[in-house]
Amino acid sequence: MAEAAPGRVALLSIRPEYARALLNGEKRVEFRRQPLAPDVTRVVIYATAPVRLIVGAFEVAGIERHTPSAAWARYSSEGGIGKAAFDLYYAGASVAVVIRALNPRAADRPIRLDEVRAGMRPPQSFMYLPHDSLPPEIEGRSHLRVAGPQPDWSDALAGRSARGV
């Protein structure tokens, strides 16, 4: 029996507090203004400044489009964001994209973007990644651990500042 082709992988820039909440299971959906392609099956999490590292991944259980008010009504308890911040994020938007996260996994070792591809820059919102460019920690999940306690990126941050990166 032939294996199904893997779906697309998206690298999302996510604020560190929301990345932590996704990885520890407190946040089960990611709210976005722009939709991902419908064939995205996995999201790699890039925690933005001050972390600036790939910190984990999750499988995509579904991608939905709603009005912002409908998205809030349905997913506010799973979104890990307060109403005021949600309203500010969606101010002027007519569509709210909801990415349902499944099986979040934190990387045992945070990954620099240049380990994925030399000269790689963080995406403003998201970018698609070729499967063959993913490090083993993300692609094979060999070094990912099931989410649980809050990830601690202080060692990675201390190492970054010490190296001047």
TORPA-4810 file (N, C-alpha, C, O; in nm, 3 decimals):
<nodes>
NODE_1_0.084_-0.118_0.000_0.000_0.000_0.000_0.089_0.124_0.000_0.180_0.133_0.082_M
NODE_2_0.065_0.218_-0.089_0.146_0.338_-0.100_0.116_0.433_0.015_0.002_0.446_0.060_A
NODE_3_0.224_0.500_0.061_0.209_0.597_0.168_0.159_0.729_0.112_0.199_0.769_0.003_E
NODE_4_0.072_0.796_0.184_0.021_0.925_0.139_0.133_1.028_0.144_0.218_1.024_0.234_A
NODE_5_0.134_1.119_0.049_0.234_1.225_0.047_0.215_1.314_0.169_0.102_1.343_0.208_A
NODE_6_0.326_1.356_0.231_0.311_1.443_0.347_0.255_1.578_0.306_0.281_1.627_0.196_P
NODE_7_0.179_1.637_0.395_0.125_1.770_0.368_0.233_1.875_0.381_0.347_1.846_0.418_G
NODE_8_0.195_1.996_0.350_0.289_2.107_0.357_0.320_2.143_0.502_0.237_2.122_0.591_R
NODE_9_0.438_2.197_0.524_0.481_2.242_0.656_0.490_2.394_0.654_0.547_2.452_0.562_V
NODE_10_0.434_2.459_0.755_0.441_2.604_0.766_0.524_2.641_0.888_0.510_2.582_0.995_A
NODE_11_0.610_2.739_0.872_0.685_2.797_0.983_0.613_2.925_1.022_0.603_3.018_0.942_L
NODE_12_0.561_2.930_1.145_0.487_3.046_1.193_0.569_3.123_1.295_0.629_3.064_1.385_L
NODE_13_0.572_3.254_1.280_0.630_3.342_1.382_0.522_3.365_1.487_0.413_3.413_1.458_S
NODE_14_0.555_3.330_1.611_0.460_3.338_1.721_0.530_3.402_1.840_0.644_3.367_1.872_I
NODE_15_0.464_3.495_1.906_0.522_3.559_2.025_0.554_3.451_2.128_0.481_3.353_2.141_R
NODE_16_0.665_3.470_2.202_0.707_3.366_2.299_0.599_3.323_2.397_0.589_3.205_2.428_P
NODE_17_0.519_3.418_2.448_0.417_3.378_2.546_0.311_3.288_2.484_0.258_3.199_2.550_E
NODE_18_0.279_3.310_2.357_0.182_3.225_2.289_0.245_3.093_2.247_0.178_2.989_2.248_Y
NODE_19_0.373_3.095_2.211_0.444_2.971_2.178_0.447_2.879_2.299_0.421_2.759_2.287_A
NODE_20_0.479_2.935_2.416_0.481_2.855_2.539_0.342_2.796_2.568_0.329_2.679_2.602_R
NODE_21_0.240_2.879_2.553_0.103_2.833_2.580_0.062_2.722_2.484_-0.007_2.628_2.525_A
NODE_22_0.103_2.731_2.358_0.075_2.623_2.262_0.147_2.495_2.303_0.088_2.387_2.302_L
NODE_23_0.273_2.509_2.339_0.353_2.390_2.369_0.315_2.324_2.501_0.336_2.204_2.518_L
NODE_24_0.261_2.401_2.594_0.221_2.336_2.720_0.074_2.297_2.721_0.023_2.249_2.823_N
NODE_25_0.004_2.318_2.608_-0.134_2.272_2.595_-0.240_2.367_2.646_-0.359_2.337_2.635_G
NODE_26_-0.200_2.483_2.700_-0.299_2.581_2.746_-0.371_2.646_2.629_-0.488_2.683_2.641_E
NODE_27_-0.303_2.661_2.518_-0.357_2.724_2.398_-0.370_2.614_2.294_-0.272_2.549_2.258_K
NODE_28_-0.492_2.592_2.245_-0.515_2.483_2.151_-0.550_2.530_2.010_-0.570_2.450_1.919_R
NODE_29_-0.558_2.663_1.994_-0.579_2.719_1.861_-0.488_2.840_1.843_-0.454_2.909_1.939_V
NODE_30_-0.449_2.863_1.719_-0.371_2.981_1.684_-0.457_3.068_1.595_-0.508_3.023_1.492_E
NODE_31_-0.474_3.192_1.634_-0.553_3.286_1.555_-0.463_3.359_1.457_-0.353_3.401_1.492_F
NODE_32_-0.509_3.372_1.333_-0.433_3.440_1.228_-0.526_3.527_1.145_-0.647_3.503_1.139_R
NODE_33_-0.469_3.627_1.082_-0.545_3.710_0.989_-0.537_3.654_0.848_-0.631_3.671_0.769_R
NODE_34_-0.427_3.589_0.814_-0.406_3.533_0.680_-0.419_3.381_0.685_-0.369_3.318_0.778_Q
NODE_35_-0.485_3.322_0.586_-0.501_3.175_0.587_-0.375_3.104_0.543_-0.294_3.157_0.467_P
NODE_36_-0.360_2.983_0.591_-0.257_2.891_0.542_-0.318_2.810_0.429_-0.440_2.804_0.414_L
NODE_37_-0.233_2.750_0.348_-0.282_2.661_0.243_-0.358_2.545_0.308_-0.323_2.501_0.417_A
NODE_38_-0.462_2.495_0.241_-0.543_2.388_0.302_-0.468_2.256_0.320_-0.514_2.170_0.395_P
NODE_39_-0.353_2.239_0.252_-0.279_2.113_0.266_-0.172_2.117_0.374_-0.092_2.024_0.384_D
NODE_40_-0.169_2.223_0.457_-0.072_2.229_0.567_-0.114_2.128_0.674_-0.226_2.131_0.723_V
NODE_41_-0.022_2.040_0.709_-0.050_1.938_0.809_0.034_1.954_0.935_0.009_1.889_1.036_T
NODE_42_0.135_2.042_0.928_0.224_2.061_1.041_0.270_2.206_1.047_0.297_2.268_0.944_R
NODE_43_0.277_2.257_1.168_0.327_2.392_1.192_0.451_2.382_1.278_0.452_2.316_1.382_V
NODE_44_0.556_2.448_1.233_0.680_2.462_1.310_0.673_2.600_1.375_0.643_2.699_1.308_V
NODE_45_0.701_2.606_1.504_0.686_2.729_1.582_0.820_2.801_1.595_0.916_2.748_1.651_I
NODE_46_0.824_2.922_1.541_0.938_3.012_1.559_0.897_3.116_1.662_0.809_3.198_1.636_Y
NODE_47_0.960_3.112_1.780_0.930_3.211_1.884_1.005_3.340_1.850_1.127_3.339_1.833_A
NODE_48_0.930_3.449_1.842_0.988_3.577_1.803_1.073_3.635_1.917_1.093_3.571_2.020_T
NODE_49_1.124_3.757_1.897_1.212_3.823_1.994_1.147_3.825_2.131_1.026_3.846_2.142_A
NODE_50_1.223_3.805_2.234_1.368_3.795_2.237_1.423_3.654_2.215_1.544_3.637_2.212_P
NODE_51_1.337_3.554_2.198_1.383_3.415_2.186_1.450_3.392_2.051_1.566_3.350_2.046_V
NODE_52_1.379_3.419_1.942_1.431_3.407_1.805_1.486_3.268_1.773_1.596_3.253_1.720_R
NODE_53_1.407_3.168_1.807_1.445_3.028_1.784_1.322_2.945_1.748_1.210_2.980_1.785_L
NODE_54_1.345_2.836_1.675_1.240_2.736_1.654_1.232_2.656_1.783_1.332_2.601_1.829_I
NODE_55_1.114_2.651_1.841_1.099_2.591_1.974_1.012_2.467_1.978_1.002_2.403_2.083_V
NODE_56_0.947_2.432_1.867_0.862_2.315_1.867_0.776_2.309_1.743_0.799_2.380_1.645_G
NODE_57_0.676_2.224_1.750_0.587_2.204_1.636_0.455_2.146_1.685_0.444_2.098_1.797_A
NODE_58_0.355_2.152_1.597_0.229_2.084_1.625_0.168_2.039_1.493_0.197_2.094_1.387_F
NODE_59_0.082_1.939_1.503_0.007_1.892_1.387_-0.117_1.981_1.373_-0.169_2.033_1.471_E
NODE_60_-0.162_1.997_1.250_-0.279_2.078_1.224_-0.402_1.987_1.222_-0.414_1.899_1.138_V
NODE_61_-0.493_2.012_1.317_-0.616_1.934_1.324_-0.721_1.991_1.230_-0.817_1.923_1.194_A
NODE_62_-0.703_2.117_1.190_-0.796_2.181_1.099_-0.766_2.329_1.088_-0.707_2.390_1.177_G
NODE_63_-0.809_2.385_0.977_-0.796_2.529_0.954_-0.935_2.580_0.918_-0.998_2.532_0.824_I
NODE_64_-0.982_2.677_0.994_-1.118_2.728_0.975_-1.115_2.878_0.952_-1.023_2.948_0.996_E
NODE_65_-1.216_2.926_0.883_-1.236_3.070_0.864_-1.370_3.107_0.925_-1.472_3.040_0.904_R
NODE_66_-1.367_3.214_1.003_-1.487_3.266_1.068_-1.482_3.418_1.064_-1.380_3.476_1.027_H
NODE_67_-1.589_3.481_1.103_-1.581_3.623_1.134_-1.506_3.631_1.267_-1.506_3.534_1.343_T
NODE_68_-1.442_3.742_1.295_-1.375_3.752_1.426_-1.469_3.725_1.544_-1.430_3.658_1.639_P
NODE_69_-1.591_3.777_1.537_-1.683_3.754_1.650_-1.722_3.607_1.663_-1.735_3.557_1.775_S
NODE_70_-1.739_3.538_1.552_-1.771_3.394_1.558_-1.650_3.314_1.608_-1.667_3.218_1.683_A
NODE_71_-1.530_3.352_1.565_-1.409_3.283_1.612_-1.395_3.299_1.764_-1.361_3.204_1.834_A
NODE_72_-1.421_3.421_1.814_-1.412_3.443_1.958_-1.518_3.363_2.032_-1.489_3.300_2.134_W
NODE_73_-1.638_3.364_1.981_-1.747_3.292_2.047_-1.716_3.142_2.056_-1.747_3.078_2.157_A
NODE_74_-1.657_3.088_1.953_-1.632_2.944_1.948_-1.502_2.903_2.017_-1.496_2.796_2.078_R
NODE_75_-1.397_2.986_2.008_-1.264_2.942_2.050_-1.198_3.027_2.159_-1.080_3.008_2.187_Y
NODE_76_-1.269_3.120_2.220_-1.206_3.206_2.321_-1.144_3.127_2.436_-1.041_3.167_2.489_S
NODE_77_-1.206_3.018_2.474_-1.153_2.939_2.586_-1.030_2.858_2.548_-0.960_2.808_2.636_S
NODE_78_-1.002_2.845_2.419_-0.887_2.767_2.373_-0.778_2.854_2.312_-0.672_2.803_2.275_E
NODE_79_-0.804_2.985_2.301_-0.715_3.073_2.226_-0.597_3.130_2.301_-0.504_3.181_2.239_G
NODE_80_-0.599_3.125_2.435_-0.487_3.174_2.512_-0.462_3.324_2.497_-0.348_3.369_2.512_G
NODE_81_-0.566_3.399_2.467_-0.553_3.544_2.447_-0.674_3.612_2.508_-0.785_3.557_2.506_I
NODE_82_-0.655_3.729_2.562_-0.764_3.805_2.620_-0.848_3.874_2.513_-0.803_3.893_2.400_G
NODE_83_-0.968_3.911_2.549_-1.062_3.973_2.454_-1.007_4.105_2.398_-1.020_4.130_2.278_K
NODE_84_-0.947_4.189_2.481_-0.897_4.318_2.433_-0.786_4.297_2.329_-0.785_4.364_2.226_A
NODE_85_-0.693_4.205_2.355_-0.585_4.177_2.261_-0.640_4.115_2.133_-0.594_4.146_2.023_A
NODE_86_-0.737_4.027_2.147_-0.802_3.964_2.030_-0.867_4.072_1.943_-0.847_4.074_1.822_F
NODE_87_-0.944_4.160_2.004_-1.012_4.266_1.929_-0.912_4.360_1.862_-0.935_4.403_1.749_D
NODE_88_-0.804_4.391_1.929_-0.701_4.477_1.869_-0.637_4.408_1.749_-0.616_4.471_1.645_L
NODE_89_-0.607_4.279_1.762_-0.546_4.203_1.653_-0.636_4.199_1.530_-0.587_4.212_1.417_Y
NODE_90_-0.764_4.182_1.550_-0.858_4.170_1.438_-0.927_4.302_1.400_-1.021_4.301_1.320_Y
NODE_91_-0.884_4.413_1.456_-0.945_4.542_1.422_-0.943_4.563_1.271_-0.837_4.558_1.208_A
NODE_92_-1.060_4.587_1.214_-1.072_4.611_1.070_-1.074_4.486_0.984_-1.093_4.497_0.863_G
NODE_93_-1.056_4.369_1.042_-1.056_4.244_0.965_-1.196_4.187_0.957_-1.275_4.199_1.050_A
NODE_94_-1.227_4.125_0.844_-1.358_4.060_0.829_-1.348_3.909_0.845_-1.449_3.841_0.863_S
NODE_95_-1.225_3.856_0.838_-1.204_3.712_0.849_-1.102_3.682_0.957_-0.997_3.746_0.966_V
NODE_96_-1.134_3.583_1.039_-1.041_3.531_1.139_-1.010_3.386_1.101_-1.101_3.305_1.083_A
NODE_97_-0.883_3.356_1.088_-0.841_3.220_1.058_-0.807_3.152_1.190_-0.735_3.209_1.272_V
NODE_98_-0.857_3.032_1.209_-0.833_2.955_1.330_-0.760_2.827_1.290_-0.811_2.747_1.213_V
NODE_99_-0.639_2.810_1.344_-0.562_2.687_1.320_-0.572_2.603_1.446_-0.525_2.644_1.552_I
NODE_100_-0.634_2.487_1.435_-0.650_2.400_1.551_-0.524_2.314_1.567_-0.486_2.242_1.475_R
NODE_101_-0.461_2.323_1.684_-0.335_2.255_1.712_-0.360_2.120_1.776_-0.446_2.105_1.863_A
NODE_102_-0.283_2.022_1.731_-0.294_1.885_1.783_-0.152_1.834_1.811_-0.060_1.860_1.733_L
NODE_103_-0.135_1.763_1.919_-0.008_1.700_1.955_0.110_1.797_1.952_0.207_1.773_1.880_N
NODE_104_0.103_1.904_2.030_0.218_1.996_2.033_0.340_1.927_2.093_0.328_1.848_2.186_P
NODE_105_0.456_1.960_2.038_0.580_1.901_2.086_0.686_2.011_2.093_0.708_2.084_1.997_R
NODE_106_0.750_2.019_2.208_0.857_2.117_2.227_0.990_2.052_2.188_1.014_1.935_2.217_A
NODE_107_1.075_2.128_2.124_1.208_2.079_2.090_1.291_2.069_2.219_1.287_2.160_2.302_A
NODE_108_1.364_1.960_2.235_1.454_1.949_2.350_1.561_2.057_2.342_1.606_2.109_2.444_D
NODE_109_1.599_2.090_2.220_1.700_2.191_2.197_1.643_2.290_2.096_1.617_2.253_1.982_R
NODE_110_1.624_2.417_2.136_1.577_2.516_2.039_1.671_2.523_1.919_1.791_2.500_1.932_P
NODE_111_1.616_2.553_1.803_1.690_2.547_1.677_1.698_2.685_1.615_1.598_2.755_1.602_I
NODE_112_1.818_2.725_1.575_1.837_2.852_1.505_1.791_2.836_1.361_1.801_2.728_1.304_R
NODE_113_1.741_2.943_1.302_1.695_2.939_1.163_1.806_2.900_1.067_1.779_2.832_0.967_L
NODE_114_1.930_2.941_1.094_2.038_2.906_1.002_2.073_2.758_1.006_2.148_2.711_0.921_D
NODE_115_2.018_2.684_1.103_2.034_2.539_1.104_1.937_2.475_1.004_1.959_2.362_0.960_E
NODE_116_1.831_2.545_0.971_1.735_2.497_0.872_1.786_2.529_0.732_1.787_2.444_0.644_V
NODE_117_1.829_2.655_0.714_1.882_2.699_0.585_1.971_2.820_0.609_1.932_2.914_0.678_R
NODE_118_2.090_2.818_0.552_2.183_2.930_0.568_2.119_3.060_0.524_2.056_3.067_0.418_A
NODE_119_2.134_3.163_0.605_2.081_3.294_0.571_1.931_3.309_0.587_1.875_3.412_0.549_G
NODE_120_1.866_3.209_0.641_1.720_3.214_0.655_1.680_3.325_0.753_1.741_3.340_0.859_M
NODE_121_1.579_3.401_0.715_1.527_3.509_0.798_1.389_3.469_0.851_1.317_3.393_0.786_R
NODE_122_1.353_3.520_0.967_1.221_3.484_1.022_1.110_3.539_0.935_1.121_3.649_0.881_P
NODE_123_1.002_3.464_0.922_0.889_3.515_0.844_0.815_3.624_0.920_0.808_3.622_1.043_P
NODE_124_0.759_3.719_0.845_0.676_3.822_0.908_0.557_3.757_0.977_0.525_3.791_1.091_Q
NODE_125_0.491_3.665_0.909_0.379_3.592_0.965_0.405_3.441_0.955_0.411_3.371_1.056_S
NODE_126_0.421_3.392_0.830_0.452_3.251_0.810_0.520_3.232_0.675_0.518_3.321_0.590_F
NODE_127_0.581_3.114_0.658_0.638_3.072_0.530_0.627_2.921_0.523_0.614_2.853_0.625_M
NODE_128_0.631_2.870_0.402_0.627_2.725_0.384_0.769_2.672_0.376_0.858_2.736_0.321_Y
NODE_129_0.789_2.554_0.434_0.921_2.492_0.437_0.921_2.363_0.357_0.827_2.285_0.365_L
NODE_130_1.026_2.339_0.279_1.037_2.210_0.214_1.074_2.103_0.318_1.155_2.129_0.407_P
NODE_131_1.016_1.986_0.306_1.042_1.879_0.402_1.191_1.847_0.411_1.241_1.818_0.520_H
NODE_132_1.262_1.852_0.298_1.403_1.814_0.301_1.492_1.918_0.366_1.612_1.893_0.383_D
NODE_133_1.438_2.033_0.404_1.518_2.136_0.471_1.503_2.131_0.622_1.574_2.202_0.693_S
NODE_134_1.414_2.048_0.672_1.388_2.046_0.815_1.495_1.967_0.890_1.534_1.860_0.846_L
NODE_135_1.541_2.021_1.004_1.637_1.945_1.085_1.568_1.824_1.146_1.445_1.822_1.160_P
NODE_136_1.645_1.722_1.183_1.585_1.599_1.239_1.497_1.626_1.360_1.401_1.553_1.384_P
NODE_137_1.529_1.729_1.437_1.449_1.761_1.556_1.305_1.793_1.521_1.215_1.774_1.602_E
NODE_138_1.284_1.842_1.400_1.149_1.877_1.357_1.092_1.771_1.265_0.979_1.726_1.285_I
NODE_139_1.167_1.731_1.165_1.116_1.638_1.064_1.081_1.503_1.122_0.969_1.454_1.104_E
NODE_140_1.175_1.442_1.191_1.152_1.307_1.241_1.100_1.301_1.382_1.070_1.193_1.433_G
NODE_141_1.088_1.415_1.446_1.043_1.423_1.585_1.135_1.346_1.679_1.097_1.318_1.793_R
NODE_142_1.255_1.313_1.633_1.342_1.233_1.717_1.386_1.308_1.842_1.419_1.246_1.943_S
NODE_143_1.387_1.439_1.838_1.430_1.517_1.953_1.321_1.610_2.003_1.348_1.712_2.065_H
NODE_144_1.197_1.574_1.974_1.085_1.653_2.026_1.024_1.575_2.140_1.017_1.452_2.138_L
NODE_145_0.979_1.648_2.239_0.913_1.581_2.351_0.768_1.628_2.358_0.735_1.740_2.320_R
NODE_146_0.685_1.541_2.405_0.544_1.576_2.417_0.532_1.695_2.510_0.598_1.702_2.614_V
NODE_147_0.449_1.788_2.472_0.434_1.911_2.550_0.384_1.880_2.689_0.312_1.782_2.711_A
NODE_148_0.421_1.961_2.780_0.380_1.946_2.918_0.417_2.071_2.993_0.360_2.178_2.968_G
NODE_149_0.513_2.062_3.085_0.554_2.181_3.160_0.607_2.288_3.065_0.654_2.259_2.955_P
NODE_150_0.598_2.412_3.111_0.642_2.524_3.027_0.786_2.507_2.985_0.872_2.478_3.069_Q
NODE_151_0.815_2.525_2.854_0.953_2.518_2.810_1.035_2.632_2.868_0.984_2.743_2.886_P
NODE_152_1.160_2.604_2.897_1.251_2.706_2.949_1.356_2.734_2.844_1.441_2.650_2.815_D
NODE_153_1.349_2.854_2.787_1.444_2.891_2.682_1.554_2.980_2.735_1.629_3.039_2.657_W
NODE_154_1.565_2.992_2.868_1.665_3.082_2.925_1.806_3.038_2.890_1.892_3.123_2.864_S
NODE_155_1.833_2.907_2.889_1.966_2.858_2.852_1.999_2.897_2.708_2.110_2.940_2.679_D
NODE_156_1.902_2.880_2.620_1.924_2.915_2.480_1.948_3.064_2.465_2.035_3.107_2.389_A
NODE_157_1.872_3.145_2.539_1.890_3.289_2.532_2.024_3.331_2.589_2.090_3.419_2.534_L
NODE_158_2.065_3.268_2.699_2.195_3.301_2.758_2.307_3.265_2.661_2.403_3.340_2.646_A
NODE_159_2.295_3.151_2.596_2.395_3.108_2.499_2.402_3.201_2.380_2.510_3.227_2.327_G
NODE_160_2.288_3.251_2.337_2.284_3.343_2.223_2.357_3.471_2.257_2.439_3.518_2.178_R
NODE_161_2.329_3.528_2.373_2.392_3.655_2.406_2.541_3.636_2.430_2.621_3.724_2.398_S
NODE_162_2.579_3.522_2.484_2.720_3.496_2.508_2.796_3.482_2.376_2.912_3.521_2.367_A
NODE_163_2.730_3.428_2.273_2.795_3.412_2.143_2.780_3.537_2.058_2.842_3.548_1.953_R
NODE_164_2.699_3.631_2.103_2.678_3.752_2.024_2.590_3.732_1.904_2.593_3.812_1.810_G
NODE_165_2.512_3.625_1.905_2.425_3.595_1.791_2.296_3.672_1.805_2.208_3.661_1.720_V
</nodes>
